[in-house]
Amino acid sequence: MSQDSQFHLNAFLMGVGHHEAAWRHPRTEAHRVLDVAHFQELGRIAERGKLDSVFFADGLAVGPRIKHNTQAIFEPVTLLSAIAVATEHVGLIATASTSYSDPYTLARRFTSLDHISSGRAGWNIVTSAGADEAANFGVDGIPAHSGRYERAEEFVDVTLALWDSWEDGAVVLNPETGVFADPDKVHTIDHDGPRFRIKGPLNSPRSAQGRPLLVQAGSSESGKEFAARYAEAVFTAQRTLEQGQEFYRDLKARVVKHGRTAGDLKVLPGIVPFIADTEEEAKALEQSFTDLISPEYSLRQLSTMLGVDLTKHSLDAPLPPLPPLDEIQGNKSRYQLVKDLAADGSLTVRQLIGLLGGGRGHRTFAGTPEQVADELQTWFEQGAADGFNIMPPYLPGGLDDFVDRVVPILQQRGLFRTEYTATTLRGHYGLADVDNRFAGAVDEASA
Ligand SMILES: Cc1cc2nc3c(=O)[nH]c(=O)nc-3n(C[C@H](O)[C@H](O)[C@H](O)COP(=O)(O)O)c2cc1C
């Protein structure tokens, strides 16, 4: 059982839906992937359901699959700034890469979003696992997995220091005395590490929630250690209750080992819900999406996930032998998830791509609103989740259905809030205020 009495809900939003064929399905309007108003509407729907947050993933390359799938058009912090002004409560989580950004610029962008939204910003910290992304930043091949996580650690350490560089109350803003800021409350950080040298302070004051929420989604050994040290929420792909429980136990134990309390980090497994009046209708709805999958696209997608070229492989044969995990430099946990799915050799590649089409390995679930609510309740009560990453297969209808048909059931069962009780994203997730390392300190230079 989770430590919280109610769970948390994040809407993971992608184009016109998570299903890879969503944009070809009659339930969507494909052109809306280009329309900022579509995303503002999604933010408002999430807010109607009192969801904790909305979230956008991001990649830094077009990749080899452009022919058959829509791509993210908007950079997430920019897009969430537009959603911030169209909403009042819902949290706003953007992905940004530690491998291909610099900490000063990133710290400033996220603080800006936190100011624009009055304390609703979150950062999904990714290390960017793709070779096509590396190629856009002067790097040949996928940078080693361990090196990416080492850089991520120093990156987050220095970003946290920059976010502390302005204390609460540093902005005086007194036109009469002519004082804008109290210099004793604005600090240099003088970071001099293996990868970054940054003097500080940040050129943006501390925001309403102190600093943005830290979110992470790596599930490898290094990914979990990183999350246990820094993350306040973790997104994860878990296919069975047992796997979810094992991940939850493991991660919470690591959090405690790092001197934090288990409740300081919320675990949010993903679910792609197909919702209809009956189970049969929900399954038929899912099948209508599967029928629109382009095998050419899916084979490329699967090849990228597994680090093996499957584009000439027969769709009706099982997977060929796969490389060992330690040779995978990209997304290790998703590789393992797909390998486990296909482990007994009974699935053909065609069946496998059908299974993965809904959410790229995330659990898909087709059922009635009650069945979806039951499933979430079970995972929450049986120690596999503090909340969920809701990944609507099509948008906006899949989010409407979740908010209007599943959320009320969860509310009746006392599992989810009926009103927002906090004003910040940190508050929605029930997390404590953050301390500022400089509070009360006096810079030697100004002393
Ligand atoms: C729900 C979810 C969302 C993710 N979003 C992104 C993303 O936007 N960009 C990205 O580069 N990686 C993203 N990832 C990948 C993770 O950041 C991480 O690279 C991946 O889980 C592999 O980490 P590992 O090698 O430690 O297992 C996401 C993963 C999950 C589960």
The ligand as an ORCA input file, in Angstrom:
! r2SCAN-3c Opt
* xyz 0 1
  C       6.908      7.574    -19.320
  C       8.274      7.768    -19.872
  C       8.558      8.942    -20.556
  C       9.809      9.156    -21.105
  N      10.043     10.304    -21.798
  C      11.243     10.496    -22.395
  C      11.492     11.642    -23.182
  O      10.652     12.504    -23.318
  N      12.691     11.776    -23.788
  C      13.680     10.849    -23.642
  O      14.764     11.036    -24.191
  N      13.479      9.746    -22.891
  C      12.283      9.550    -22.286
  N      12.056      8.418    -21.557
  C      13.152      7.472    -21.417
  C      13.822      7.595    -20.061
  O      14.222      8.902    -19.773
  C      15.044      6.693    -20.023
  O      16.008      7.085    -20.965
  C      14.643      5.318    -20.341
  O      13.623      4.899    -19.467
  C      15.822      4.382    -20.258
  O      16.524      4.566    -19.098
  P      17.398      3.400    -18.588
  O      18.441      3.132    -19.656
  O      17.971      3.916    -17.300
  O      16.503      2.232    -18.409
  C      10.819      8.167    -20.974
  C      10.532      6.993    -20.277
  C       9.276      6.783    -19.724
  C       9.010      5.507    -18.967
*
